[in-house]
């Protein structure tokens, strides 16, 4: 996601929010013990931004990847 920022077509404030969520998820996933609830909370926030605000060519695929991580199947392509 960090390498595909321009392909998401997000305004700067929302991109900052998305990257902040990615960093939060990474911190929670690498903590000892792993903070699973925080990882899921951050990924849910990322999915919301990707579904509601992103409009680039890969946004739908990234939102669907987040849905697979969360496990509820709510993305943009496969509902």
C-alpha positions in Angstrom: 0.0 0.0 0.0 2.8 2.4 0.8 4.2 1.9 -2.7 0.9 2.4 -4.4 -0.2 5.7 -2.8 -0.8 7.6 -6.0 -2.9 4.8 -7.4 -5.5 5.2 -4.6 -6.5 8.7 -5.6 -7.0 9.8 -2.0 -6.8 13.4 -0.8 -3.8 14.0 1.4 -5.6 14.0 4.8 -7.2 10.6 4.0 -4.0 9.2 2.7 -2.3 10.2 6.0 -5.2 8.5 7.9 -4.7 5.3 5.8 -1.0 5.2 6.3 -1.5 5.8 10.1 -3.8 2.8 10.2 -1.2 0.7 8.3 1.4 1.7 10.8 -0.9 1.0 13.8 -1.7 -2.5 12.4 1.9 -3.2 11.9 2.7 -2.2 15.5 -0.1 -4.3 16.9 0.9 -7.3 14.7 4.5 -7.1 15.9 3.9 -6.6 19.5 4.4 -9.3 22.0 1.9 -10.7 22.6 0.2 -9.8 19.3 -2.7 -7.4 19.9 -5.2 -9.1 17.5 -8.1 -6.8 18.4 -6.1 -3.8 17.5 -4.9 -5.3 14.2 -8.5 -5.9 13.2 -9.5 -2.4 14.3 -6.8 -0.9 12.2 -7.6 -3.1 9.2 -11.3 -2.2 9.5 -10.4 1.5 9.4 -8.2 0.9 6.4 -11.0 -0.9 4.6 -13.5 1.9 5.4 -11.1 4.5 3.8 -10.5 2.2 0.8 -14.2 1.5 0.3 -15.6 5.0 0.9 -12.8 7.4 -0.3 -10.3 5.7 -2.5 -11.1 5.7 -6.3 -7.9 4.5 -7.9 -7.4 1.4 -10.1 -6.3 -0.9 -7.2 -8.5 0.5 -4.4 -11.2 -2.3 -4.8 -8.6 -5.0 -4.7 -7.0 -3.6 -1.5 -10.4 -3.2 0.1 -11.2 -6.9 -0.7 -7.9 -7.9 0.7 -8.8 -6.1 3.9 -12.1 -7.9 3.9 -10.4 -11.3 3.7 -8.1 -10.4 6.6 -11.1 -9.4 8.7 -13.1 -12.4 7.5 -16.5 -10.7 7.0 -16.4 -10.6 3.2 -17.4 -6.9 3.0 -15.2 -5.4 0.3 -15.9 -3.7 -3.0 -15.7 -6.5 -5.6 -17.0 -9.6 -3.8 -19.9 -8.9 -1.5 
